[in-house]
Amino acid sequence: MKKTGLLVAGLLLIGVLAGCGSQAGAAQHLTLSTFGLSTKQMARDVTKPFTKKTKVTVKTQSGDSAARYTQVEHNPNNGVDVMELSQNNALSGYKKGLWAKLDTSKLKNFKALSPAQQKLAKATNSVPYTVNSVGIIYNPAKVGKITSWDQLWDSKLKNKIAIPDITTTFGPAMLYIAGDHAGTAVTKDNGAAAFKAMAALKPNVVKTYTQSSDLANMFKSGEIDAAVVGDFAVSMIQAAAPSAVYVVPASGTYANYDTVSIVKASKNKQAAYQYIDYRLGKVAQTKVASADSLNNAPVNTDVTLSAADAKNKTYGDIAARAKTIDFGYVNSHLKGWISQWNKLMNK
């Protein structure tokens, strides 16, 4: 009887260890949904070093934030483990219950975030990993010097401007800027004055774009001479059009966090936490802040940037001038705004 008991116990122990081994194996790969901009730099400076350090292999899906969010919204079980999204899409996913509840004890670098960023992460199950903001990039040889948002409405810029579509990361910011130009904040009148300002701006607009990467070719070909753009795309545009100048008006800018969330249906949550922690780490945050990398402003408060790396980022003085967007308000109005925008700007 003793021998039989020992045999059964041994078989049970083998089964437990086998189960642990299979779970450990399952945690060694990760499917990441991320932005389609600078994919080579993303692989070189984030996913490959992460794999080298942790032995977790990464499969990447890339594209713009809205399209990727829509895919997981329609099919939460599509195999994606981790999603990097703009703040408004991350908030939408949280409200629909798409993200796993965040366990910050599994992130040793979480303490390096500011109190406001920690609060945002806990409130939405989406961890900020970079902050960006919007400005104006232009060709001074063609349009002279631009220093203010109001200059976008100048008739001298007729058929010379590209602006972000309402569905993109900084589409809502464009509407906020129009509201500022009109003298009425979008939250005061549901954007009515802002849309009137957009109608006045339309003669100057060549294109409402959905991919920041399109702007590089548009500047290079001379199709546009100015654009409203997120700072994360500046280095890419200037690589194609070296004469382009980027400015954040003294009146301020609007900020957006790019965040990372674990999809609730993920079967690789251990690897997902490893990835998020790596993304927040000082080494990775410093590396991706470089202009020849992802041009991501750091959220890790232990990171200090050189003057060269701080250029064209939401960092220092620009970060101090960055205003917030009420994405809860935006998302509650977005469906109607998209319809109104399309009738006005895309017809």
C-alpha positions in Angstrom: 0.0 0.0 0.0 2.8 2.4 0.8 4.5 1.6 -2.5 1.2 2.2 -4.4 0.7 5.5 -2.5 4.2 6.6 -3.4 3.7 5.7 -7.0 0.4 7.7 -7.2 2.0 10.7 -5.5 5.0 10.5 -7.9 2.7 10.4 -10.9 0.7 13.4 -9.6 3.9 15.3 -9.0 5.1 14.6 -12.5 1.7 15.8 -13.8 2.0 19.1 -11.9 5.5 19.7 -13.1 4.5 18.9 -16.7 1.7 21.4 -16.3 4.0 24.1 -14.9 6.4 23.4 -17.8 3.7 23.8 -20.4 2.6 27.1 -18.8 6.1 28.4 -18.7 6.5 27.5 -22.4 3.3 29.3 -23.2 4.6 32.5 -21.5 7.6 32.7 -23.8 5.9 34.3 -26.8 3.9 37.5 -27.2 1.7 39.0 -29.9 2.1 42.8 -29.9 -0.2 45.2 -31.7 1.6 48.6 -32.1 1.9 51.6 -34.3 2.9 51.3 -38.0 5.3 54.3 -37.9 9.1 53.5 -37.7 8.7 49.8 -37.7 12.4 49.1 -38.3 13.4 51.3 -35.3 10.7 49.6 -33.2 12.2 46.2 -34.0 15.8 47.3 -33.5 15.3 49.3 -30.3 12.4 47.6 -28.5 11.3 44.2 -29.5 14.6 42.6 -30.4 16.4 43.9 -27.2 13.4 42.7 -25.2 13.6 39.3 -26.7 17.3 39.1 -26.1 16.9 40.1 -22.4 13.8 37.9 -21.6 13.9 35.2 -24.2 10.2 36.1 -25.0 9.7 36.0 -28.7 7.5 38.8 -30.1 5.1 38.7 -33.1 4.2 42.2 -34.2 1.0 43.5 -35.8 1.2 47.2 -36.8 -1.0 49.9 -38.1 -2.8 53.1 -37.0 -4.3 53.2 -33.6 -8.0 53.5 -34.6 -7.9 50.6 -37.1 -6.1 48.2 -34.7 -8.5 49.1 -31.8 -11.5 48.4 -34.0 -10.1 45.0 -34.8 -9.8 44.0 -31.2 -13.1 45.6 -30.3 -14.9 43.4 -32.9 -12.9 40.3 -32.0 -11.4 40.4 -28.5 -10.1 36.8 -28.9 -8.0 37.5 -32.0 -4.8 36.3 -30.3 -3.3 39.8 -29.5 -1.7 39.9 -26.1 -0.6 43.5 -25.7 -1.9 46.7 -27.4 -0.1 50.0 -27.8 -2.8 52.6 -28.5 -3.5 56.3 -28.4 -5.1 57.5 -25.2 -8.6 57.9 -26.6 -8.6 54.4 -28.0 -7.2 52.9 -24.8 -10.0 54.7 -22.9 -12.6 53.2 -25.2 -11.2 49.8 -24.7 -11.3 50.2 -21.0 -14.9 51.2 -21.0 -15.8 48.2 -23.1 -13.9 45.9 -20.7 -11.3 44.7 -23.2 -8.3 45.0 -20.9 -7.1 42.8 -18.1 -7.1 44.4 -14.7 -3.7 45.9 -14.1 -1.5 44.5 -11.3 1.1 47.1 -10.7 3.0 44.9 -8.3 4.2 43.0 -11.3 5.8 46.2 -12.8 9.0 47.2 -10.9 9.4 50.3 -13.1 5.8 51.5 -12.4 7.1 53.7 -9.5 9.2 55.7 -12.0 6.0 57.2 -13.5 4.6 60.5 -12.2 1.7 60.3 -9.7 -0.7 61.6 -12.5 0.5 58.9 -14.9 0.2 56.2 -12.2 -3.4 57.4 -11.5 -4.2 57.2 -15.3 -2.9 53.7 -15.5 -4.8 52.4 -12.5 -8.0 54.2 -13.7 -7.9 52.7 -17.2 -5.8 49.5 -17.0 -3.6 51.2 -19.6 -0.1 52.2 -18.8 1.4 55.4 -20.4 4.8 54.7 -22.0 5.3 58.0 -23.9 3.7 61.4 -24.2 3.4 63.3 -27.4 1.8 66.5 -28.6 0.9 68.4 -31.7 2.6 71.2 -33.6 3.1 72.7 -37.0 5.7 71.6 -39.5 6.3 73.9 -42.5 8.6 74.9 -45.3 9.8 78.4 -44.5 11.0 79.0 -48.1 7.4 78.6 -49.3 5.3 80.1 -46.6 7.5 82.3 -44.5 7.7 82.0 -40.7 4.8 80.4 -38.8 4.6 80.9 -35.0 0.9 80.6 -34.1 -2.1 78.3 -34.7 -4.1 81.2 -36.0 -1.8 81.6 -39.0 -3.2 78.3 -40.4 -6.3 80.3 -41.3 -4.3 82.8 -43.3 -5.3 83.0 -47.0 -1.7 82.8 -48.0 -1.8 79.1 -47.0 -4.7 78.3 -49.5 -4.3 74.7 -50.8 -1.0 74.3 -48.8 -2.0 72.5 -45.6 -2.5 68.9 -44.4 -4.3 68.2 -41.1 -5.0 65.0 -39.2 -8.3 63.3 -39.8 -10.8 63.4 -37.0 -10.3 59.6 -36.5 -6.6 59.8 -35.9 -4.6 60.3 -32.7 -4.6 64.1 -33.0 -7.8 64.5 -34.9 -9.6 65.6 -31.7 -6.7 68.0 -31.0 -7.3 69.6 -34.4 -10.9 70.3 -33.3 -9.7 71.7 -30.0 -7.3 74.1 -31.9 -10.2 75.2 -34.1 -12.3 75.9 -31.0 -9.4 78.0 -29.6 -9.3 79.9 -32.9 -13.0 80.5 -32.7 -12.8 81.6 -29.1 -15.1 78.9 -27.8 -13.8 75.6 -26.3 -15.3 72.5 -27.8 -16.6 71.4 -24.4 -18.6 74.6 -24.1 -20.8 74.1 -27.2 -20.2 70.5 -28.3 -17.8 71.7 -30.9 -20.2 74.0 -32.8 -17.9 77.0 -33.0 -14.9 74.7 -33.8 -16.7 73.2 -36.8 -17.5 76.7 -38.1 -13.7 77.5 -37.8 -13.0 74.2 -39.6 -15.2 75.4 -42.5 -13.2 78.6 -42.7 -10.0 76.6 -42.7 -11.1 74.2 -45.4 -9.9 76.3 -48.4 -6.3 75.9 -47.0 -6.5 72.2 -46.6 -5.2 69.9 -49.3 -5.7 66.7 -47.4 -6.9 65.3 -44.1 -4.5 62.4 -43.5 -4.7 59.2 -41.5 -1.1 58.1 -41.8 1.7 60.5 -40.6 4.0 58.7 -42.9 2.1 60.2 -45.9 3.3 63.6 -44.9 7.0 62.9 -45.7 6.2 62.3 -49.4 3.8 65.2 -49.6 6.4 67.6 -48.3 9.1 66.1 -50.5 6.9 66.4 -53.7 5.7 69.9 -52.8 2.1 68.8 -52.5 1.9 70.6 -49.1 4.0 73.3 -47.5 2.6 73.0 -43.9 0.9 70.4 -41.7 -0.4 69.9 -38.3 1.4 66.9 -36.9 2.3 64.9 -33.8 5.9 65.4 -32.7 6.6 61.6 -33.0 6.6 62.1 -36.8 8.8 65.1 -37.1 12.1 63.3 -37.5 10.7 61.1 -40.2 9.4 64.1 -42.2 12.6 66.1 -41.8 14.6 63.1 -43.1 12.6 63.4 -46.3 12.3 67.2 -46.3 15.4 68.6 -44.4 14.2 72.2 -44.9 11.0 71.6 -42.9 10.8 73.4 -39.6 8.7 72.3 -36.6 7.2 74.7 -34.2 5.0 74.4 -31.1 3.2 77.8 -30.7 3.9 79.7 -27.5 0.1 79.6 -26.8 0.5 75.9 -26.1 -0.2 72.5 -27.5 -2.4 69.4 -26.7 -0.9 66.3 -25.3 -1.7 62.6 -25.8 -0.3 59.6 -24.0 0.4 56.4 -25.9 -0.5 53.6 -23.6 0.0 49.8 -23.4 -2.7 47.5 -22.3 -3.0 43.7 -21.8 -5.9 42.2 -23.7 -8.2 40.5 -21.2 -8.3 37.3 -23.4 -4.5 37.1 -23.5 -3.0 33.7 -22.6 0.5 35.2 -22.1 0.0 37.7 -19.3 3.3 36.9 -17.6 5.1 37.8 -20.8 2.9 40.8 -21.3 3.9 42.2 -17.9 7.5 41.6 -18.7 7.1 43.6 -21.9 5.4 46.5 -20.2 8.0 46.7 -17.5 10.8 46.7 -20.2 9.0 49.4 -22.1 9.0 51.6 -18.9 12.6 50.9 -18.0 15.3 53.6 -18.1 17.4 51.9 -20.8 14.5 51.4 -23.2 13.0 54.9 -22.5 16.3 56.6 -23.1 17.0 54.6 -26.3 13.6 55.3 -28.0 13.8 59.0 -27.1 16.6 59.4 -29.7 15.7 61.2 -32.9 17.1 58.3 -34.9 14.8 55.9 -33.0 11.1 56.4 -32.2 11.4 60.0 -31.0 9.3 59.0 -27.9 9.4 61.4 -25.0 10.0 59.5 -21.8 7.6 59.0 -19.0 10.2 57.4 -16.7 11.1 60.2 -14.4 14.6 58.9 -13.9 15.4 59.6 -17.6 17.1 62.9 -18.4 17.5 63.9 -22.0 20.3 65.8 -23.7 19.4 69.0 -25.5 19.7 67.1 -28.8 17.4 64.3 -27.8 14.9 66.7 -26.1 14.4 68.5 -29.4 10.9 68.2 -31.0 9.4 66.3 -28.0 6.9 66.8 -25.3 9.6 67.4 -22.7 10.7 70.3 -20.6 9.1 73.6 -21.6 6.8 72.1 -24.2 5.5 69.6 -21.7 4.8 72.5 -19.3 2.7 74.2 -22.1 0.8 71.0 -23.0 -2.9 71.1 -22.3 -5.0 68.0 -21.7 -7.9 66.7 -23.9 -11.0 65.4 -22.2 -11.0 62.1 -24.0 -14.1 60.9 -22.0 -16.0 63.9 -23.5 -14.4 63.4 -26.9 -15.4 59.8 -27.1 -19.0 60.5 -26.0 -19.3 62.9 -29.0 -17.0 61.3 -31.5 -19.6 59.4 -33.5 -21.5 62.6 -34.3 -18.3 64.6 -34.9 -17.0 62.0 -37.4 -20.2 62.3 -39.4 -20.0 66.1 -39.3 -16.3 66.1 -40.2 -16.7 63.8 -43.2 -19.6 65.9 -44.6 -17.5 69.1 -44.2 -13.9 68.1 -44.8 -13.9 64.8 -46.8 -16.6 65.4 -49.4 
